[in-house]
Amino acid sequence: MRTKILLLLFIGLLMSSLFVANVFAQEQDKQITPDKPVVQEQPRVIEETLVLSDPTVAQPGKWLIGLSAEYWYVSQNWDRYFADGGKYSWGSISGSMPGGTITLGYDNFTVAYSYRSGSWDGESTISGRANSAGFETNSTLKEDQTEHEITARWLFKVSPHFNPYAMVGYSYMTKEDKETIKTAGVVWTNNNNSNVLTSKYTFQSPLIGVGAIVPFNQYFGMRIDGRLLGTFADLTKSNGYTANGVGAGAAAVGTFYWNIWQGLNMQVGGKFQYMYGGTEIGGFYKYGAFGMLGYTFKF
């Protein structure tokens, strides 16, 4: 709870700072020169080029290359359910996933490759219905996750303050869970009398999505998009259980961007991710806040 409160306070302070800076920037934009012809043309020129301030948007007929480092922090409830919808465990999970993104763009077309790798720690109470002991047990989790993602986006420049886009892509994700029962004398069923169960997942997912870029001015703006994923999943457990399945996933990302100086930029936002591999594999979700610091070369 304390971590969540600190995270919310940090996000609130950051958003407040961005809002104040945005108001200041808007006031600066209103300043005009005494030359009347410039007064008439300046607002129109600024409006037409607002979307080009986004670090992922290239100039018309020109290129961009962007590099950024990112950090995604997650702190949430960790609940699990039977296929019939009944909850069999409850707890919490927290951790982080650092990574980076390379962006290449030309005119309205942008391709991005992202790599992320991180880990989470969890604690859980497992109901008696879910284990052979017949009573509640406690466990801890160590989860490692790695992602490769490539997306291609086409931007439609509709208006100064709203520019929709469509995207396609592919995601490859691996996840390894090591769950340890902490209740004395209790072990996992059919797992060589061990209290540690290892589960390895692989998700291969083509994706499609839509979103929009909403510029505020030449310094600040927002991107938001939603994605649907088709998932082809594999699972192997240390107790000998294996399964594969086909399912669906979803993701949503909301990002505020800030052009700090020339090509230097910062981006902050929230991200939700859900992956489902079919009834035999199940699904999981994560949501949290992220930050990115990068530099974009436009030429």
C-alpha positions in Angstrom: 0.0 0.0 0.0 2.8 2.4 0.9 4.5 1.8 -2.5 1.2 2.5 -4.4 0.7 5.7 -2.5 4.2 6.9 -3.3 3.8 5.9 -6.9 0.5 7.9 -7.2 2.1 10.9 -5.5 5.0 10.8 -7.9 2.7 10.6 -10.9 0.5 13.4 -9.6 3.5 15.7 -9.0 4.8 14.9 -12.5 1.5 15.5 -14.2 1.1 18.8 -12.2 4.6 19.9 -13.4 3.7 19.0 -17.0 0.5 20.9 -16.7 2.2 24.1 -15.4 4.9 23.8 -18.1 2.2 23.4 -20.7 0.3 26.5 -19.6 3.6 28.4 -19.7 4.4 27.1 -23.2 0.9 28.2 -24.4 1.5 31.6 -23.0 4.8 31.8 -24.9 3.1 30.8 -28.1 0.7 33.7 -27.7 3.5 36.2 -27.7 3.7 37.9 -31.1 6.0 40.3 -32.9 5.0 43.9 -33.8 5.2 43.0 -37.5 1.5 42.5 -38.5 2.1 40.0 -41.4 3.9 37.7 -38.9 1.0 38.1 -36.4 -1.4 36.8 -39.0 0.7 33.8 -40.1 2.4 32.6 -36.9 -0.6 30.9 -35.3 -1.5 29.0 -38.5 2.0 27.8 -39.0 2.2 26.5 -35.4 -1.1 24.7 -35.7 -0.2 22.9 -38.9 3.1 21.6 -37.5 1.9 20.6 -34.0 1.8 16.8 -34.6 5.5 17.0 -35.9 6.5 17.8 -32.3 5.8 14.2 -31.3 9.1 12.4 -30.9 7.8 9.5 -33.1 6.6 11.6 -36.1 8.9 12.5 -39.0 8.8 15.7 -41.1 6.9 15.3 -44.4 9.1 13.5 -46.9 11.9 13.1 -44.3 13.3 10.6 -41.8 13.8 10.1 -38.1 15.8 7.8 -35.9 14.9 7.7 -32.2 16.6 5.9 -29.2 15.1 5.7 -25.8 15.5 3.9 -22.5 12.4 2.9 -20.5 11.3 1.7 -17.1 7.9 0.0 -16.3 6.9 -0.3 -12.7 4.1 -2.7 -11.6 2.4 -3.0 -8.2 -0.9 -4.7 -8.1 -3.1 -7.5 -6.7 -2.2 -11.0 -7.7 -5.4 -13.2 -7.8 -5.8 -16.5 -9.6 -9.0 -18.3 -10.6 -10.2 -21.7 -11.6 -11.7 -22.3 -15.0 -15.2 -22.1 -13.4 -14.4 -18.6 -12.2 -13.8 -19.4 -8.5 -10.8 -17.7 -6.9 -8.2 -20.1 -5.6 -5.4 -17.7 -4.5 -5.0 -14.0 -3.6 -2.1 -11.8 -2.9 0.1 -9.0 -4.4 2.9 -8.7 -6.9 5.4 -5.9 -7.6 8.5 -5.3 -9.6 9.9 -3.6 -12.7 10.8 -4.1 -16.3 13.5 -1.9 -17.8 14.2 -1.8 -21.6 14.7 0.3 -24.6 13.2 1.2 -28.0 14.6 2.0 -31.4 12.3 4.0 -33.7 12.7 4.5 -37.5 10.3 6.8 -39.3 9.7 8.3 -42.8 6.9 10.8 -43.4 3.7 9.2 -41.9 5.2 5.7 -41.5 7.0 4.6 -38.3 8.6 1.3 -37.3 9.6 0.6 -33.7 11.4 -2.3 -32.0 11.3 -2.7 -28.2 13.2 -5.0 -25.9 12.3 -5.3 -22.2 13.4 -7.7 -19.5 12.5 -7.6 -15.8 11.3 -9.4 -12.7 8.5 -9.3 -10.1 8.1 -10.6 -6.6 4.8 -11.9 -5.3 3.2 -13.3 -2.2 0.0 -15.4 -2.2 -2.4 -17.3 0.0 -3.7 -20.5 -1.7 -7.1 -21.9 -0.8 -7.5 -25.4 0.5 -9.4 -26.3 -2.6 -6.3 -25.8 -4.7 -3.9 -28.1 -2.9 -3.7 -31.6 -1.5 -3.2 -30.3 2.0 -6.8 -29.3 2.3 -6.1 -26.0 4.1 -4.8 -22.6 3.2 -1.1 -22.3 2.4 1.2 -19.4 1.8 3.6 -19.1 -1.2 6.1 -16.6 -2.7 6.7 -16.0 -6.4 9.7 -15.0 -8.4 8.7 -14.1 -11.9 11.1 -13.2 -14.8 9.7 -11.9 -18.1 11.3 -10.9 -21.4 9.6 -9.2 -24.3 10.5 -8.5 -28.0 8.0 -6.3 -29.8 8.0 -4.8 -33.3 5.3 -2.5 -34.5 4.6 -0.6 -37.8 2.3 2.5 -37.6 0.6 4.6 -40.2 -0.4 8.1 -39.1 -3.4 10.1 -40.6 -2.9 13.8 -40.2 -6.5 14.9 -39.7 -6.4 18.1 -37.6 -3.9 20.1 -35.5 -5.0 18.5 -32.2 -6.2 15.0 -33.2 -4.3 12.6 -35.5 -5.4 8.9 -35.6 -3.2 6.0 -36.5 -3.4 2.3 -37.3 -0.7 -0.2 -36.3 0.2 -3.9 -36.9 3.0 -5.8 -35.2 4.3 -8.9 -33.5 5.2 -9.7 -29.9 7.3 -12.5 -28.5 7.2 -13.0 -24.8 8.8 -15.5 -22.4 7.9 -15.8 -18.7 9.3 -18.1 -16.0 7.5 -18.4 -12.6 9.2 -20.0 -9.6 6.6 -20.4 -6.8 7.6 -21.7 -3.4 5.2 -23.0 -0.8 6.2 -21.5 2.6 3.8 -23.6 4.8 5.8 -26.2 6.6 5.3 -29.8 5.4 3.3 -28.8 2.2 4.6 -29.6 -1.3 3.3 -29.4 -4.8 1.4 -32.4 -6.0 3.3 -34.7 -8.4 6.5 -32.6 -8.2 9.0 -35.0 -6.6 8.0 -33.9 -3.1 9.3 -30.4 -3.8 7.8 -27.2 -2.5 9.1 -25.2 -5.5 7.2 -25.3 -8.8 8.7 -23.8 -12.0 6.4 -22.8 -14.9 7.8 -21.6 -18.2 5.5 -19.8 -20.7 6.0 -18.6 -24.3 3.6 -16.3 -26.0 3.9 -15.5 -29.7 1.4 -12.8 -30.7 0.6 -11.0 -33.9 -1.2 -7.7 -33.1 -3.4 -5.0 -34.5 -4.3 -1.6 -33.0 -5.6 1.9 -33.3 -4.7 5.1 -31.5 -4.3 8.8 -31.8 -1.7 11.6 -31.2 -3.2 14.6 -29.5 -0.7 17.5 -29.5 -1.2 20.3 -26.9 1.5 22.6 -28.4 5.0 22.3 -29.8 6.3 21.1 -26.4 3.7 18.7 -25.0 1.2 16.2 -26.3 -0.3 12.8 -25.7 -0.6 9.4 -27.4 -3.1 6.7 -26.6 -3.7 3.4 -28.3 -5.4 0.0 -27.8 -4.2 -3.3 -29.2 -5.6 -6.8 -29.8 -3.3 -9.8 -29.9 -3.8 -13.3 -31.1 -1.7 -15.6 -28.8 -0.1 -18.9 -29.5 1.1 -20.2 -26.2 3.3 -23.0 -24.7 3.7 -24.1 -21.1 6.1 -26.4 -19.4 6.1 -27.1 -15.7 8.7 -28.8 -13.5 6.1 -31.5 -12.4 6.0 -32.7 -16.0 2.9 -30.9 -17.2 3.0 -29.5 -20.7 0.3 -27.7 -22.7 -0.1 -25.4 -25.7 -3.1 -23.3 -26.7 -4.5 -20.5 -28.7 -6.1 -17.4 -27.2 -6.3 -13.7 -27.3 -4.7 -10.8 -25.5 -5.1 -7.0 -25.2 -3.0 -4.0 -24.3 -3.6 -0.3 -23.8 -1.0 2.4 -23.5 -1.4 6.1 -22.6 1.6 8.4 -23.0 2.4 12.0 -22.3 5.4 13.3 -24.2 7.6 16.4 -23.5 10.2 17.8 -25.8 12.8 19.0 -23.4 15.5 20.5 -25.7 16.1 19.9 -29.4 15.8 16.1 -29.9 15.9 15.3 -26.1 12.5 14.1 -24.9 10.8 12.5 -21.9 7.6 10.3 -22.0 5.5 9.1 -19.1 2.3 7.2 -18.9 0.4 4.0 -18.0 0.3 0.6 -19.5 -2.1 -2.4 -19.2 -1.3 -5.8 -20.7 -3.3 -9.0 -20.7 -2.2 -12.4 -22.2 -4.4 -15.5 -22.5 -3.2 -18.8 -23.9 -6.4 -20.9 -23.8 -8.1 -22.9 -21.1 -5.2 -25.2 -20.4 -2.7 -22.4 -20.0 -4.8 -19.6 -18.6 -4.0 -15.9 -18.6 -2.4 -13.1 -16.6 -2.4 -9.4 -16.6 -0.2 -6.5 -15.4 -0.7 -2.7 -15.2 1.6 0.0 -14.0 3.3 3.3 -14.7 6.3 3.8 -17.0 8.8 6.5 -17.9 11.1 6.9 -21.0 14.0 9.2 -21.7 15.2 9.4 -25.3 16.7 11.4 -28.2 15.3 11.7 -31.7 17.2 12.7 -34.8 15.0 14.2 -37.6 16.7 14.7 -41.0 
